[in-house]
Structures are given as C-alpha cells and as structure tokens.
Amino acid sequence: MEENNSGSAPENGTAPKKGFFGKIDNFFSITASGSSFKTEIIAGLTTFMAMVYALLVVPGMYGGRDVSFGAVYIATALGAIIGTIIMAFLAKMPLAQASGLGATAYITGTLMGSDMGLSYANAMVFVLLDGALFVLLTATGLRNKILAGIPAEVKITIPVGIGMFIAFIGFNNAGLVTLSEGSIRFASFNVLGDKFSYTAAISALVALLGVIAIAILAKKEVKGSILWGMLGAAGLYYALIGLGCIWDESCKAVFTGIASGFESPFTAFGEWGRESVGQVFVKGFDFSEYLAENGAGALALLIVTAALSLCMVDMFDTLGTLYGACSKGDLLDDNGDPIRLGKCLMSNAVATVGGAILGASTVATYVESSSGVAAGGKTGFASIITGLCFIVAMFLSPIAKLIPSAATSAALIWVGVLMMSSVTKVDWSDPAFALPAFLTIAVMAFGYSITSGIGVGIISCVLVKVCTGKIREVSVVTWIIAALFLAMFVLTN
C-alpha cells in the first residue's frame, strides 16, 4: 500500500491539519492514509483495553520466584511502553507490543523451571541474546534462511504446542489440574470428600467460569473480552470467598492477606529498581550454580539451543501476529505481506533488547492489536495512544495485585484456545507429516518444555525424511539445527 505524502486531501474529503497537529499528521500520514485523529485515538484505546491483561498475567507467571510481582509488573509495563512507542515511530504502524506469553512461558517454565533452574537474571541473558540475534537476522536478511530451515511440520505446530503449554500453566495455577505425589489430578468438587478445600474448589470453579465468560464475550465481539472476563472472574472469586468466611477460616485469611499487603504504587518501582533493571549485567552472567552441576560444554550448548528456541518462539509469534493483525485493515502490500514488515520486525527486536535490560521477558507484537486495526487504526499515532495508556497503568500495580490467580488463569487458558487454530493446517492423513507435528505439540505440553518440543519435532522430521527417501528435502540449515538439539539432549539435562 503506497502512502500519500503529497499533503492533499484524501478521497474521503478530510482536510489535512495545520500547525503542531499538522506536523503530527504529516509524520504519521494520518489524513493521507484516510484516517483521522479521532479514529486513531479510539483505535489506540481499543488495543490497550484488549491487551492490558498482559500486565496482570505476565507477573503472575513468574509466581514470585526469584523476583517480586511488583518488579515484573513495572518491567512488563516499561517493555510495553518502549516496544509500542518504537513501533509507532520506526514502523509507524498501529501495532502494540508487550512481553509475549509464549516467551514468558518458555522463560518461567523451561529456563527457570526445575530442570534448568536458572535465576531470573540468568533468564534475562537469554532474552538479551534473543533480541540481539533477532536484530542480526532482521538486518542481514538471514531471518528468511532460518525460517526456511524449520520444517513445515514443526513450524505450523510451534504456536499450538506453546498454546497447550500456556493453558497447562493456567490449569495448574488455578488448581483445575494439580500435580501431587507423582500424579496429575483434576480438581475435586466433592463437598463430601475428606480432602475437600472450599478455597481450592472456588479457585478452580472461577477459572473455568472465567474462560467460559471470555469465550461468550469474544463470540459477541465485545472489545477487551479477556480483560472484562478476568475482572468478572475476580469479582466472582471475592464474592464466593466472602461467602465462605461464614464457616471457613481460610477464606478470612484471603482478605487478611489483602489488607496487610496493600501498598503504595511506588513500592513496585522500588522493587523494580532493586530486582530487575540492569540485573542482566549485574547477576545475569553468573552461571556458577548451573556450571557446578553441568559443566562448561553443557552451558555452551544450552546458550545456543535456548537462545535459538526463544528466538524462534519470538519470530513465529511476531510474524503470525503481524499477518493476522494487518489483514484486518488495509495494511498489506501487493504481495500480501504487512507493509514495512522489516521495520516492524526490527521494532520487535530492538524492544526485546531494551526490555531485557529493564527486566522484561521477550517483547512481542500482540495479536490484540487487530482489535485496534479493526476499529480503524492505520498509523503509528494509534500506538502512541496505547503507549500513553501503559504509562498510566504503571501506577496501578496495587490494583493489579488484587486480581487472583483464578482470574489470570482464565486468560491463560483462553490464550491456549486461540493458539490452537494452526492445528487445522496439519495434514494428519500423512504419517510423515503428522508424527513430527504431533511430537512437537505433545513434548511441549507433556514434557513441560518448549525447547524439547521444538528439538524432538525437528529431529523426528529429519529421521522420517531420511528413512522415506526424502533426504534431499532436508536443508543444510535443518541439519545444523537438528544436530544442535541432538547434542543438547545427549549432553545436557
């Protein structure tokens, strides 16, 4: 789509602005694109309402491990502000960015999980490497070669596996699925059982009702359906817990904890300053604990494969979002690609580097930007409005802490639902295609490791092609990636 920079009135008859607003108009080509300030403001607000849930969900995914809720909240908000503003000025697109749930799930579930046991600061090193690698791949054009080296069987199902991974986190956080004594169990609602817990049952029930509410709101095309569903679930949770206070002491403890834990919004800024900003350089490169158990060779392989996995998660997430969001408006070129695609990807990469320094997990373009595009947003001015909203939201951390895990879990489960759509692209009738696709999804979800899912998927795809006489279809890049993952499985935990 060509931009009209001539300054003449577009076909819709809207006259260009003059003075200060005229300069803004010319810079973002608001009038020339057929939009208006009013439309762009509404679009920016719409996008913010649709994706502000990230500020509630992302800190909860860290679960207070090695870093406080407040520190991650501020870091996530700053990552969203920087990423969205960079998108506004560099790519001039109505797209917003924030810490991606897929990447955050990888960081908290895999890198900081029990298998690897890396610290929060260590994890930020991988985010920094991811951003730097993304900048390099985008600037040199090597991105396309990496994408071509990932088998379609795996490429299609990476979002599906991540969705299952995220949904499982939601199920577990809400208590819908519990892990105990080596077994996985669904929540118990048996009020006559000896081990029945009212608070646990309410948490599980609210999460289930919350995701159903989000689905209903989404079906009715309500703007910000995830946010409203979460807030409704939070209200229901506290209402039911309040009712339980009549006979259950544990319910009273919930409100006691809230009263004693309420704090100034500036407390979160202090926590961020102590625990997040710059920690990637202060403590991030100290891998002494990991080295003590695994050795330097294992660490080198971990850095390569984990950084590659995180970069692929980021890359596929961003590309899928860009195509999906831009297709909602007249934001595709003659080839069907998003306009200024390279600048959009560079905005993502630079924001990820900046986010790592600030303590935010990998910054990605949010698919919820499509709601703003659908509302008429066409330029980067809409992103400016979204960024300003995130600045205001930085001071609402005490309110955010009131949202129970039951409500945020509903959002995580719904994100899992949204990410399942790619599974329809798998040719399940072809065993050679179906097996790697299935293993990618299954290992991510059941093995609780995004890296392992990608690795097993790629290795199985190579083996299937070699054994079915299609070795020529395996590119050099694919062989290299498969070899790296194989070495990781053999030489690391």
Summary of the structure (lengths in Angstrom):
residues: 493
radius of gyration: 23.1
end to end distance: 49.3
largest distance: 75.7
contacts: 1824
relative contact order: 0.21
helix: 70%
strand: 3%
